[in-house]
Amino acid sequence: MKLEIPEQKKLVHEMRIPIRWGDMDAMGHVNNTIYFRYMEIVRVDWLDSLKAAPNPQGQGPVIVNAFCNFYRQLEYPGEVLTRHYVSNPGRTSFDTWITMARAEDPQTIYAAGGATTVWMDFPAQKSTPLPDWLRRIVEG
């Protein structure tokens, strides 16, 4: 199954992540599980920049699904240029999309993925409407 990143999305964050030697597998390229780690790193960095990290005693985001399409192999050494996008705000959720390129080749997408993020009330253990400040960011 291959999910495509939509044309209509809003760029909200970029960051560079160093490719570590230990990110590679026996085949000499970055292991597929590490791409999900790269997506997590940029997503958390964006949420931290918004002061929106999950709060077990309050509210915050959770990921309810995730996917990644692999187009080219990333290899050590280098840096991954990650671009984080958002779209499709609903009552309690929105979609996130992430592209991964080599920093020295920013136009070539090596992998791209996404996730659905749901805003949660952790003590109640149920979804809750997106805060107005977050909805404004996601809607653009």
C-alpha positions in Angstrom: 0.0 0.0 0.0 1.4 3.4 -1.0 -0.1 6.6 0.4 0.8 9.8 -1.3 1.5 13.2 0.3 -1.2 15.7 -0.8 -0.5 18.8 -2.8 -2.5 20.9 -0.4 -0.5 21.2 2.8 1.3 23.8 4.9 5.0 23.8 5.7 5.4 24.4 9.4 8.9 23.2 10.3 12.2 22.2 8.9 15.3 20.6 10.5 18.5 18.8 9.7 19.2 15.5 11.3 22.7 13.9 11.2 22.8 10.4 9.7 24.7 8.3 12.3 26.8 5.3 11.3 24.7 3.2 13.6 21.6 4.1 11.6 22.7 1.8 8.9 21.8 -1.8 8.6 23.8 -4.8 7.2 22.9 -3.6 3.6 24.9 -0.4 4.1 21.9 2.0 4.0 19.7 3.6 6.7 17.5 1.0 8.2 13.8 1.4 7.4 12.9 1.8 11.1 15.2 4.8 11.4 13.1 6.8 8.9 10.2 6.6 11.4 12.7 7.9 14.0 13.6 10.8 11.8 9.9 11.6 11.4 9.4 11.4 15.1 12.4 13.7 15.7 11.1 16.5 13.4 7.5 16.1 14.7 8.5 16.3 18.4 10.9 19.3 17.6 7.9 21.1 15.9 5.6 20.3 18.9 8.3 21.5 21.3 8.6 24.7 19.4 4.9 25.3 19.9 5.1 24.3 23.6 2.7 21.5 22.8 4.4 18.4 24.1 2.1 15.8 25.6 1.2 16.4 29.2 0.1 13.2 31.0 -1.9 15.3 33.5 -3.5 17.4 30.7 -3.8 17.4 26.9 -1.6 16.8 24.0 -1.0 15.0 20.7 -0.9 11.3 20.0 -0.2 9.5 16.7 -2.9 7.0 15.7 -1.3 5.8 12.4 1.9 6.3 10.5 3.4 5.4 7.1 6.5 5.9 5.1 7.3 5.6 1.4 10.9 4.8 0.5 12.2 6.2 -2.8 16.0 6.2 -2.5 18.5 4.8 0.0 19.9 7.2 2.6 23.5 6.4 3.5 26.1 7.5 6.1 27.6 10.1 6.2 25.4 13.1 5.7 22.4 15.0 7.0 18.7 14.5 6.4 16.8 17.6 5.6 13.3 17.0 7.0 10.3 19.1 6.1 7.2 18.9 8.2 3.8 19.8 6.8 0.2 19.8 8.2 -3.2 19.6 6.6 -6.8 18.5 7.0 -7.7 19.8 10.5 -10.8 18.0 11.8 -12.6 18.5 15.1 -10.0 16.6 17.1 -7.3 15.7 14.6 -5.0 16.8 11.8 -2.6 15.1 9.4 1.1 15.6 9.4 3.4 14.9 6.4 7.2 14.7 6.3 9.6 14.6 3.5 13.2 13.5 3.8 16.0 14.6 1.5 19.8 14.8 1.8 20.8 18.3 2.9 23.2 18.6 0.0 20.4 17.5 -2.4 17.2 19.2 -1.0 15.1 18.8 -4.1 15.4 15.0 -4.3 13.0 13.3 -1.9 14.5 10.1 -0.5 11.5 9.2 1.6 8.1 10.7 2.6 5.6 9.8 5.2 2.9 10.9 7.4 0.7 10.4 10.4 -2.7 11.3 11.8 -2.4 13.3 15.0 -5.3 13.3 17.5 -5.5 15.8 20.3 -6.1 13.9 23.6 -7.4 14.6 27.1 -5.0 12.2 28.8 -6.8 11.9 32.2 -10.1 11.2 30.5 -8.4 8.9 27.9 -10.4 10.4 25.0 -10.0 12.8 22.2 -10.9 16.4 22.7 -11.3 19.3 20.2 -8.1 20.9 18.9 -7.2 24.0 20.8 -8.0 27.2 18.9 -4.3 28.3 18.8 -3.4 24.9 17.2 -6.3 25.0 14.8 -5.1 28.5 13.6 -1.6 27.0 12.9 -2.9 23.9 11.1 -5.5 25.8 9.0 -3.0 28.4 7.9 
